Structures are given as structure tokens and as C-alpha cells.
Amino acid sequence: MTTLTEEAILTALRSVRDPELGRDLVALDMVKGMVVDGRRVAFTLELTTPACPLRDQIEHEARAALLAIGATEVDITWSAAVRGAVPSSGPQALAGVKNVIAVASGKGGVGKSTIAVNLAVALAQAGASVGLLDADITGPNVPLMIGADGAPSASPEGKIVPLERHGVRVMSIAFFVPDGQPIVWRGPLVGGAIQQFLRDVDWGELDYLVVDLPPGTSDAQITLAQAVPISGAVLVTTPQQVSLSDVEKALAMFRRMSVPVVGVVENMSAFACPHCGELTEIFGRGGGERLAEMWDLEFLGGIPLDITVRQGGDMGVPSVAQVEPGPAAAALTQLARTVAARMSVRAARAQPVVTIS
């Protein structure tokens, strides 16, 4: 029985392209630890994100390519190494943080914090290391929604150690003030707090740092964009015109500051009846999709208005972490996979092509 060579296997795998990244598995340096025993082949495929939405397709095509050259058994082990793309110019990256994802909206009340919390938890569920920064200094809601309570400690180096909940490292100004006490700060103090939470927190090694920004286009957004390189911004809207008008302003702000925008997600796209499952478009229909088309952005999907999202937010159990999740959970999980894929695409474009002979 003829033994397959490693060269023949790599040549076959060069015909398999990552659909999102547009390059083959070998050029992307995704093939690791190959073992060949006659016509039996074993190797590891290292994904660029554990939340890869196209893993099944990649596996099917890799197996087919190797069976076509005579392999009788193909054993694929999976791993993931998230990559980050840091611009050659601009603000200094956070040590150990590969990607910073800003979640923003033009106005309040559109469920931006809900999206940020569920995005972070869904990425962590997929196997990524994730941090969540509540940058809404005067109206922090993240601790309640993710169920994080207590006072952060200090590391031996004197940095603030974030709390952890649902596999996500969390930091918020709410951890430092008594319940019910208002935070009445002017812009410079808000900016200073965000700077401190970025630089003086022991985030450790993170694949993704999700930042929940306050509504609007002011100090917090400017501080973040000037302090760290943002891998991408996710814009949150609801279908009605008043929300769409405001999110356009947020888009214009990010473009002015040269922050890449991942796309638009439409929250509360329809009410999902908990009894019959029927969808009722309370706030209108298709506004987010029209906005994305108008501004040449990707429409990242719609999240239904689901009572379990509100219940989970009140109890500190995000929708994607509930034992019996409602219809919004699947859409939120898919949103996380899509955002992770877009981050991988951006990072891959900054990586050199690997040549293995």
C-alpha cells in the first residue's frame, strides 16, 4: 500500500479555502501537527476563532480533498488561535488584547448593553477568552445584566483585577460606587475613567475585549478611539426611524475617526409570542437592513423582542446562558459568530502569506 507523503497532503489541502478569509488552509498556517501512517492522516486544523461559523464546511472540504488522493482515514483535531490586526499607526494596543470590539448606538433604549453582554458571553461559550468593559460611566448597566457583583481586588502589580461571570472578565464603574449613588461627572472625568479601565486593569490575555459604549457621540467614544486601536464597531439600532436617524450619526463619527464598522444589528426586530411563536413587528420592519444597504454596511441580523431577554437581564443571566433560552438566543449566538468571523478576516488581511514547501 502506497504511503501518502506530507507534500501530497499539503498540496491537496491547498485546494481548500477558508470561505471567510478567501485563502487556503496552508497559506493561512492552519494545518498543524501532521502525522501520516500509510494512507491514514491525522492533523490539527487551527481556526482563527473558536466561534468560526463555517467549521463544518471546512471539515467537509478538507476530508474530501484528502480522500480524493487516496487517504482511507482522516482524523482532524480542532484548535483555535485568535489573531489580531494592530494598525501600524495610531493608538497603542492593549498588552495581551488581540481585538477590541466597540458596541455603540446613536440613542439609548435600543438594547445596546443587551447586545454587548450577550455578544461577550456567546464568544466565551465558543471558547474564546473575553473581557467586557462597561464604558457607560454615568449609566452602568452591565453588572446587573451579567450578574457580576462585588468589589474588584488588586493584583500584585497594583492593577485592578476584573470580576468574572459566565466566563467573561468584567469591569464597570458600578463596582466602585454604592447602589443608587449617581455619578455626576464632566467629560474629562469620564474620559479619565475609561483610560484607567483600559490601562490599569489586569485584563490578562484576551481574544476579544467587548466595550459597551454609552449612547451618543461624545467623550466616551472619542476617548476609546484615541486610546486603543478598535478592531471594529457594531452599531445597534431598532427598526423605527428615530433610532435609524441617530445611529447614522454614530456611523459618521466612527468613520471620521477611522474606526472600521463591522455592521448593523437590528434589535427588537419583532415580538416573539412566548405562547404561539408568532412574530409581531411592533417597531416596524427592515429599518436596520435598509440602513446597512444605504451606507454599504453589512447587516448583521435581527434580534427578536423576546421576554426571556428582559427576564435574563434582570436576573443577571444573559439570554445565551439561559437553561431554556428563548428565540433571541440563537440570533445572538449567530451574531457572535459573524462578528468573530469579520474580526478574523480583518486580521488575516494584515498577516503575511505562509509558504510551506
HELIX and SHEET records of a PDB file:
HELIX    1   1 GLU A    6  LEU A   13  1                                   8    
HELIX    2   2 ARG A   55  LEU A   67  1                                  13    
HELIX    3   3 LYS A  112  GLN A  125  1                                  14    
HELIX    4   4 VAL A  142  ILE A  146  1                                   5    
HELIX    5   5 ILE A  173  PHE A  176  5                                   4    
HELIX    6   6 GLY A  187  ARG A  199  1                                  13    
HELIX    7   7 ASP A  219  ALA A  227  1                                   9    
HELIX    8   8 GLN A  241  ARG A  256  1                                  16    
HELIX    9   9 GLY A  287  MET A  294  1                                   8    
HELIX   10  10 ILE A  307  MET A  315  1                                   9    
HELIX   11  11 SER A  319  ALA A  321  5                                   3    
HELIX   12  12 PRO A  327  ARG A  349  1                                  23    
SHEET    1   A 3 VAL A  31  ASP A  37  0                                        
SHEET    2   A 3 ARG A  40  LEU A  47 -1                                        
SHEET    3   A 3 GLU A  73  ALA A  80  1                                        
SHEET    1   B 8 LEU A 163  ARG A 165  0                                        
SHEET    2   B 8 VAL A 168  MET A 171 -1                                        
SHEET    3   B 8 VAL A 130  ASP A 134  1                                        
SHEET    4   B 8 TYR A 208  ASP A 212  1                                        
SHEET    5   B 8 VAL A 100  ALA A 104  1                                        
SHEET    6   B 8 GLY A 232  THR A 237  1                                        
SHEET    7   B 8 VAL A 261  ALA A 272  1                                        
SHEET    8   B 8 LEU A 279  THR A 280 -1                                        
SHEET    1   C 8 LEU A 163  ARG A 165  0                                        
SHEET    2   C 8 VAL A 168  MET A 171 -1                                        
SHEET    3   C 8 VAL A 130  ASP A 134  1                                        
SHEET    4   C 8 TYR A 208  ASP A 212  1                                        
SHEET    5   C 8 VAL A 100  ALA A 104  1                                        
SHEET    6   C 8 GLY A 232  THR A 237  1                                        
SHEET    7   C 8 VAL A 261  ALA A 272  1                                        
SHEET    8   C 8 PHE A 299  LEU A 305  1                                        
SHEET    1   D 2 SER A 153  ALA A 154  0                                        
SHEET    2   D 2 ILE A 160  VAL A 161 -1                                        
END                                                                             
